[in-house]
Each structure stands twice: as C-alpha cells, then as structure tokens.
C-alpha cells in the first residue's frame, strides 16, 4: 500500500457514507453542477488535451490511442451531456422490491444499496473520467480514478470540474478522486486494497490485464478485449449487410465495440454481396485480411487483400484492418465465434427469424444483436446514460455497466416484534 493510495482510500471511505445518505435531489444537483463546471472550464480542458495529444504523438502512440485521447468541442459537449443523461435516469437507490409476507407476519423486501468504493483504472479516454464519476455519484459510490499518463492533463481538468460540481452541491469532494501519479505501483496498491476497495474495473490493454492477474486481491470486473464479430447470413438483406458491416468497422475503428472479424456465408461469394462489401471497405481505407475463398472471390474486383493468418482471428486490430472468413453454415459461424470471440459483442445479419434467434441464444457475448451494428454495445446507446465499463466477466454484470450494476440488493425486513423460536 503506497502512502498516496492509503490516504485516498481513507478519504474515499469517509466520503462515501455522506454520499450514500444524500438525497436523490442532492446527487442530481451535483450532476447538473458538474455539467456546468465542464462548460466553464472548456477552454482549459481543450488546451490541456492539445498538450496531451502533442506528447502522445511524440511517443508515437497508435492511431486508435490518439483517437481515444482526442477531445474537441463536440466531444467535450458530449461528455458534459453524459452527466445530464445520468441525472435524468431513475435513482437506483430508491428501488425496493417486495418479496412477500411470511406466515409469521414479517414483510420481506430487497432494497438497492451502493457497492462502496470503486476503483477504475483506464487508458487514453478522458471521457471515462466524467462518465464513471457521474455514474458513481448517482449510485452513491465513491470512486478513485487512475487514468493513463498520456491523458494526465485532460483528466486533471475534468476531475477538477467534477469536484467543483460536488462542492457547489454541498457534497464531499472526496467522493471523486484522481490519482495524479502514473507509477504502476499505485495500480497494484488499489488492486491489493482488500476491505478498502469494494470493486476494481480495469479498462486497458494486455499489459494492464497482466498486472491485474498478478496483483488483484479485490473483486475485479474486467473490461476486456473486444474481438467483435459480424456474421452475414445467407438470408441477409444485401443493402443492410453492407451498411452494417461498414459501420461496424469504419465509424470508430479504435474502440472496443468495433468489428474485428467479418464472417460471410459462402452464398455471398457468388451473388456479389461480398464484392460490394469489400469495395466499400476499400473505399474507406480498410485493409482486408482474407481467407483463401474470400480472396479468390475478389479476383478482378479491384480490391487488394492480404492473406489471413491464423493469428488474425485472435487479433483486436483497433484500426482500419479487418479479418474476413467465409463459412458454409450458421453452425460454422457459431463455432468460429465460440473459439475466437472474447464474449464482448457479436451481430448477425439475416432475414430469417429462426436462425437469428439461434444466434442470439447460442453466442456467448455480453451483447448480441440482430440486424444492427456492433457499435451499439455502448451504455449511452442502450439507455444507460453512460457506462463505467463493458463487463466481459459475467460477475453480476455482463455488458455495459450502468447505475443498477453499481449497486447490490440488501434484504430489508419489517417486523412487529417477531422472534425466532
């Protein structure tokens, strides 16, 4: 335990009690004040982000990392709006379920309660700072944020705006704290803080996950690798298949819900659908890693491809690169996803309800879609306001984690003097 983390955890645990007992109106007021503070500090935030971007380019970070890091006025406005979107959602702490009345007259209910102190360790994405803080404030949890060194300036200004909003709403500012040091020893300290960190959510690459595997003693929900699949079935609407495939790969290739592998039914090789998809991918600058059948079907089509290697099926490109394979059946598509998927996102494009339902039932992923882009596996898009992460762990939460996933249910029992014999 480092002295820095020890002090932050002490303050977080003190602050969480006041936050958990705050009224819905107080917590909602804080979210509104946070949105206002982000607006007031917009120029400073964008200036700090520009400095972060300059250093990141000098460090030769990947295009996907640069895209995640970059802020502009529209993205900053979206960050502010995410706090307001969370404010508009029902308060999970007001939820109580009546389970019934026992023969002895005891009334048994379950009521939602905060998890406690949440630690989020993440890389490159300044929006995570505000979105995670907003979700924790609304759900009554204290949060400790540890962003990557590449986004330190951006994260500091945004965390400062969050704490400013908490202060204006008369809530303890230590409900939200940012670790300003970048050493991995602080991450290890959070992961080992048994009894003081109630849940840790790591969001990052392979090196971060290796550290998690080596050090975690607290409960962890992984926001893991996103090798997302789209399967174009033999019953697919051609126009729909093209648009979904292109959107899933091209709209933001550096994010975890972007498609990394396209599976096409063999019929698409003969009816021209695969050629149309490949041409659209080419026009958008996508490098195609194709199996032999898909490559052969493009002879004379004016599309240059690379030969797919076995490792491509297990690669999260996070760029304008795509692995493509032809399959003979839905069975083969399901087998491929089971072998190479990371339980993140998978979509089927088909007009056949029976095949679609089988895909939705059998694919093991946090979000499965029928006739829609994988890009919709996102807390904001699915009505959660924001997300603290996309769980690929299946530990009480699977998929985008919103307000309800940051609470647990406790039994609340109403009696009239009953004692147990």
C-alpha positions in Angstrom: 0.0 0.0 0.0 1.6 3.3 -1.1 1.1 6.3 1.2 -0.8 8.2 -1.6 -3.3 5.4 -2.1 -3.7 4.8 1.6 -4.7 8.4 2.2 -7.0 8.5 -0.8 -8.8 5.4 0.3 -9.2 6.7 3.8 -10.8 9.9 2.5 -12.9 7.9 0.0 -14.4 5.7 2.7 -15.3 8.7 4.8 -16.9 10.5 1.9 -18.9 7.5 0.7 -21.1 7.4 3.8 -22.2 11.0 3.3 -22.8 10.4 -0.4 -24.8 7.2 0.2 -27.1 9.0 2.6 -27.6 12.1 0.3 -31.0 12.5 -1.2 -31.7 11.9 -4.9 -32.2 15.7 -5.3 -28.7 16.4 -3.9 -27.0 13.8 -6.1 -28.9 15.0 -9.2 -28.0 18.6 -8.3 -24.3 17.7 -8.2 -24.5 16.2 -11.7 -26.1 19.3 -13.1 -23.4 21.4 -11.4 -20.7 19.1 -12.9 -22.1 19.7 -16.4 -21.9 23.5 -15.8 -18.4 23.3 -14.5 -17.2 21.3 -17.5 -18.7 24.1 -19.7 -17.0 26.8 -17.7 -13.6 25.1 -18.0 -13.9 24.0 -21.6 -11.1 26.2 -22.9 -8.7 25.0 -20.3 -9.7 21.3 -20.9 -9.2 21.6 -24.6 -5.8 23.3 -24.1 -4.6 20.6 -21.8 -5.9 17.9 -24.2 -3.9 19.6 -27.0 -0.8 19.3 -24.9 -1.6 15.6 -24.2 -2.1 15.0 -27.9 1.3 16.6 -28.7 3.1 14.4 -26.2 1.2 11.4 -27.4 2.3 12.0 -31.0 5.9 12.3 -29.8 5.6 9.0 -28.0 4.2 7.5 -31.3 1.1 6.2 -29.8 -1.2 4.2 -32.2 -3.9 5.9 -34.2 -6.5 4.2 -32.1 -5.0 5.5 -28.9 -4.8 9.0 -30.4 -8.4 8.8 -31.4 -9.5 7.8 -27.9 -7.4 10.6 -26.4 -8.5 13.4 -28.6 -11.1 16.0 -27.4 -12.8 18.7 -29.5 -15.8 20.9 -28.7 -18.3 18.3 -29.8 -16.7 15.5 -27.8 -16.4 17.7 -24.7 -20.0 18.7 -25.1 -20.9 15.0 -25.3 -19.0 14.4 -22.0 -21.0 17.2 -20.3 -24.3 15.8 -21.7 -23.4 12.4 -20.4 -23.6 13.8 -16.8 -27.0 15.2 -17.6 -28.1 11.9 -19.1 -27.2 10.1 -15.9 -29.0 12.8 -13.9 -32.2 12.1 -15.9 -32.3 8.4 -15.0 -34.2 6.9 -12.1 -32.4 6.7 -8.8 -31.4 3.1 -8.3 -31.2 3.7 -4.5 -34.9 4.4 -4.5 -35.7 0.9 -5.8 -37.3 -1.6 -3.3 -38.8 -4.9 -4.2 -41.5 -6.6 -2.1 -40.8 -10.3 -1.9 -43.8 -11.1 0.2 -45.1 -11.5 3.8 -44.0 -14.6 5.8 -46.6 -16.7 7.7 -45.3 -15.0 10.9 -46.1 -11.6 9.6 -42.6 -10.5 8.6 -42.6 -8.3 5.5 -39.6 -9.2 3.3 -38.2 -6.7 0.8 -35.0 -6.0 -1.1 -33.5 -2.5 -1.4 -30.6 -1.4 -3.6 -27.5 0.0 -1.9 -24.1 1.3 -3.2 -21.2 -1.1 -3.6 -18.9 1.3 -1.7 -15.6 2.4 -3.1 -14.9 1.8 -6.7 -11.5 2.0 -8.4 -11.3 2.4 -12.2 -8.0 2.1 -14.0 -8.1 3.1 -17.6 -6.1 4.3 -20.6 -6.3 7.2 -23.0 -10.0 8.1 -22.8 -10.7 11.4 -20.9 -14.5 10.9 -21.2 -14.2 7.9 -18.8 -13.2 10.4 -16.1 -16.6 12.1 -16.1 -18.8 9.2 -17.1 -17.5 6.9 -14.4 -17.7 9.7 -11.8 -21.3 10.6 -12.8 -22.4 7.0 -12.5 -20.8 6.6 -9.1 -22.2 9.8 -7.7 -25.8 8.9 -8.8 -25.5 5.4 -7.4 -23.9 6.6 -4.1 -20.4 5.2 -4.6 -17.1 6.9 -4.0 -14.6 6.4 -6.9 -10.9 6.6 -7.3 -9.8 7.1 -10.9 -6.4 6.3 -12.2 -6.0 7.3 -15.9 -3.0 6.8 -18.1 -0.1 9.2 -18.3 -1.0 10.0 -21.9 -4.2 11.8 -20.7 -3.0 13.2 -17.4 -3.6 16.9 -18.2 -7.1 16.2 -19.7 -8.1 14.0 -16.8 -6.9 16.5 -14.2 -9.1 19.4 -15.6 -12.1 17.1 -15.9 -11.7 15.7 -12.4 -11.3 19.2 -11.1 -14.6 20.1 -12.8 -16.3 17.1 -11.2 -15.1 18.0 -7.7 -16.1 21.7 -8.3 -19.6 20.5 -9.1 -19.7 18.3 -5.9 -18.6 21.3 -3.9 -21.3 23.6 -5.3 -23.9 20.8 -4.4 -22.6 20.6 -0.9 -21.4 17.0 -1.3 -17.9 15.8 -0.2 -15.4 16.3 -3.0 -13.5 13.2 -2.0 -16.4 11.1 -3.4 -14.3 11.5 -6.6 -10.5 11.4 -6.6 -7.9 11.1 -9.3 -4.6 9.5 -8.8 -2.1 12.1 -10.2 0.9 9.8 -10.2 1.5 7.4 -13.1 3.5 4.6 -11.5 2.1 1.1 -11.7 2.8 0.6 -8.0 -0.3 2.7 -7.4 -2.4 0.4 -9.6 -1.0 -2.6 -7.7 -1.9 -0.9 -4.4 -5.5 -0.4 -5.5 -5.8 -4.0 -6.7 -4.4 -5.2 -3.3 -6.5 -3.0 -1.1 -8.6 -5.8 0.5 -11.5 -4.4 2.5 -11.0 -0.9 1.3 -11.7 -1.2 -2.4 -15.0 -2.9 -3.0 -14.7 -3.3 -6.8 -11.9 -2.5 -9.3 -12.7 -2.1 -13.0 -9.6 -2.2 -15.3 -10.1 -0.8 -18.8 -7.0 -1.2 -20.9 -4.6 -3.4 -22.9 -2.8 -6.7 -22.3 -0.1 -5.2 -20.0 -2.7 -3.8 -17.7 -4.6 -7.1 -17.6 -1.3 -8.9 -16.8 -0.8 -6.6 -13.8 -4.4 -7.3 -12.8 -3.9 -11.0 -13.0 -0.7 -10.8 -10.9 -1.9 -8.4 -8.2 -5.7 -8.5 -7.8 -6.9 -9.3 -4.3 -10.1 -7.2 -4.5 -13.1 -8.1 -6.7 -12.4 -7.2 -10.3 -14.7 -6.9 -13.3 -12.7 -6.8 -16.5 -13.5 -4.5 -19.4 -11.7 -6.9 -21.6 -10.5 -7.3 -25.2 -13.2 -6.7 -27.9 -12.8 -9.1 -30.7 -16.2 -8.4 -32.1 -17.9 -10.4 -34.9 -20.5 -9.7 -37.6 -21.9 -12.7 -39.4 -23.6 -12.1 -42.8 -26.0 -15.0 -43.1 -27.3 -16.4 -46.4 -30.7 -14.8 -45.6 -29.2 -11.3 -45.2 -30.7 -8.2 -46.8 -27.8 -7.2 -49.1 -28.2 -3.4 -48.6 -28.5 -3.9 -44.8 -25.5 -6.2 -44.7 -23.2 -3.7 -46.5 -24.2 -0.8 -44.3 -23.9 -2.7 -41.0 -20.5 -4.2 -41.9 -19.1 -0.8 -43.0 -20.5 1.0 -39.9 -19.2 -1.7 -37.5 -15.7 -1.4 -38.8 -15.3 2.2 -40.0 -17.3 4.5 -37.8 -14.7 4.4 -35.0 -12.2 1.5 -35.6 -10.2 2.2 -32.4 -12.9 1.4 -29.9 -13.7 -1.9 -28.2 -17.1 -2.4 -29.9 -15.8 -2.1 -33.5 -16.0 -5.2 -35.6 -12.7 -7.1 -35.9 -13.8 -10.2 -37.8 -16.4 -10.5 -40.6 -17.9 -13.9 -41.3 -19.7 -14.2 -44.6 -21.9 -17.1 -45.7 -20.5 -18.8 -48.8 -23.5 -17.6 -50.8 -22.2 -14.0 -50.6 -19.2 -15.1 -52.6 -21.3 -16.0 -55.6 -24.1 -13.4 -55.5 -21.9 -10.3 -55.5 -22.6 -9.3 -51.9 -19.1 -9.9 -50.6 -17.6 -8.0 -53.6 -19.8 -5.0 -52.7 -18.8 -5.1 -49.0 -15.1 -5.4 -49.9 -15.3 -2.5 -52.3 -16.9 -0.3 -49.7 -14.3 -1.3 -47.2 -11.6 -0.5 -49.7 -13.1 2.9 -50.3 -13.0 3.6 -46.6 -9.3 2.6 -46.4 -9.8 -0.8 -44.7 -7.0 -3.4 -45.1 -8.7 -6.8 -45.5 -7.1 -10.0 -44.2 -9.0 -12.6 -46.1 -9.1 -16.4 -46.1 -8.5 -18.1 -49.4 -12.1 -18.3 -50.5 -12.8 -14.7 -49.8 -9.6 -13.6 -51.6 -10.4 -15.7 -54.6 -13.9 -14.3 -54.9 -12.4 -10.8 -55.3 -10.3 -11.7 -58.4 -10.8 -8.9 -60.9 -12.8 -6.8 -58.5 -10.1 -4.2 -58.0 -9.7 -4.9 -54.3 -6.2 -5.7 -52.9 -6.2 -8.0 -49.9 -3.7 -9.7 -47.5 -3.8 -13.4 -46.8 -5.3 -14.1 -43.4 -3.0 -15.7 -40.8 -4.4 -17.9 -38.1 -3.4 -15.2 -35.5 -5.7 -12.7 -37.3 -8.8 -14.4 -35.9 -7.5 -13.6 -32.4 -6.4 -10.0 -33.1 -8.0 -6.8 -31.9 -6.8 -4.6 -34.6 -8.3 -1.3 -33.2 -7.6 0.2 -36.6 -8.8 0.1 -40.2 -7.9 -3.6 -40.6 -10.4 -6.4 -40.7 -10.2 -10.2 -40.7 -12.6 -11.9 -43.1 -13.6 -15.5 -43.4 -16.2 -17.4 -45.5 -18.3 -20.1 -43.7 -20.5 -22.8 -45.1 -23.3 -22.5 -42.4 -24.5 -20.9 -39.3 -23.0 -23.8 -37.4 -19.6 -22.9 -38.7 -20.1 -19.3 -37.8 -21.1 -20.2 -34.3 -18.1 -22.5 -33.9 -15.7 -19.7 -35.1 -17.1 -17.2 -32.6 -17.0 -19.7 -29.8 -13.3 -20.4 -30.5 -12.1 -16.8 -31.2 -14.6 -14.4 -29.6 -13.9 -12.6 -26.3 -17.5 -12.6 -25.1 -17.8 -8.9 -26.0 -20.1 -8.3 -29.0 -21.5 -10.3 -31.9 -24.1 -9.5 -34.6 -26.0 -11.5 -37.2 -27.4 -10.0 -40.4 -30.3 -12.1 -41.6 -34.0 -12.0 -42.6 -34.5 -15.5 -41.1 -36.0 -15.2 -37.5 -35.2 -18.8 -36.6 -31.5 -18.5 -37.5 -31.4 -15.1 -35.8 -32.9 -16.5 -32.6 -30.5 -19.4 -32.6 -27.6 -17.0 -32.9 -28.9 -14.7 -30.1 -29.4 -17.7 -27.9 -26.1 -19.6 -28.5 -23.5 -16.9 -28.9 -21.8 -16.2 -25.6 -21.2 -12.5 -25.6 -22.1 -9.6 -23.4 -24.3 -8.1 -26.2 -25.7 -10.0 -29.2 -27.5 -8.1 -32.0 -29.8 -8.9 -34.9 -29.6 -6.7 -37.9 -27.6 -3.9 -36.1 -24.0 -2.8 -35.9 -21.8 -3.9 -33.1 -21.2 -0.2 -32.3 -24.4 -0.2 -30.3 -22.9 -2.2 -27.5 -22.4 1.1 -25.5 -24.0 2.3 -22.3 -25.3 5.5 -23.8 -26.7 3.8 -26.9 -28.5 1.2 -24.8 -30.2 3.7 -22.5 -27.8 3.6 -19.5 -26.8 7.3 -19.8 -23.1 6.2 -19.7 -21.1 3.2 -18.7 -18.4 2.5 -16.2 -17.2 -0.3 -18.4 -18.3 -3.2 -20.6 -18.1 -6.3 -18.4 -16.8 -9.4 -20.1 -16.5 -11.2 -16.7 -20.2 -12.3 -16.1 -19.7 -11.4 -12.4 -23.2 -10.0 -11.5 -22.9 -7.8 -14.6 -22.3 -8.7 -18.2 -22.1 -6.0 -20.9 -22.3 -2.2 -20.3 -22.4 -1.4 -16.6 -24.7 1.4 -15.6 -26.3 2.5 -12.4 -28.0 -0.7 -11.3 -24.8 -2.6 -11.9 -23.1 -0.3 -9.4 -25.5 -1.4 -6.6 -26.3 -4.5 -4.7 -29.6 -5.6 -3.2 -29.8 -6.0 0.6 -32.6 -7.6 2.4 -34.8 -5.1 4.4 -37.3 -6.9 6.7 -40.2 -5.2 8.6 -41.4 -6.8 11.8 -43.8 -6.2 14.7 -41.8 -7.8 17.5 -41.3 -11.3 16.0 -38.7 -13.5 17.5 -37.4 -16.9 16.2 -38.2 -19.9 18.2 
